[in-house]
């Protein structure tokens, strides 16, 4: 092997290992779990958006619980989940069901779809998922926050603003991952 060929071979090996290492980091940092359940319950939403919400809410920890009591993958409050259970005709629902990924995802997707139908905008649905419908409706009626009454010029809660931006960033990454590795 010539000296030039050795350099090309070494470069090719380093390039290949770099790509593999990058893919491994992405795979660990952005897992794709429960995809069939997500697809089955996505409704009008992209699976990438739901994966992004789960990543932001619980980092895919099924036993995650917030300091306020939100539970499971999609971090649902038991009271909200009880209301959702009625809509989904889950007659035997208990708050313990929120620890089950299939039920948590089904309920979280239902709720996020409902918010999307109310606000007709992913950004507003995400803001409502995090801060509550009442806050988003109040913001939309405030001309200092929403000039047109249909979109937000700013999100007044810093935590919610960071949440919406984080979910949108994760959604873009999950869109690429799903296109590359999980297309039907």
Buried (B, 14 or more C-beta within 10 A) or exposed (E): EEEEEEEEEEEEEEEEEEEEEEEEEBEEEBBBBBEEBBBBBBEEBBBBBBBBBBBBBBEBEBEBBEEEEBBBBBBBBBEBBBEBBEEBEBEEBEBEBBBBBBBBBBBBBBBBBBBBEBBEBBBBBBBBBBBBBEBBBBBBEBEEBBEEEEEBEEBBBEEBBEBBBBBBEBBEBBBEBBEEEBEE
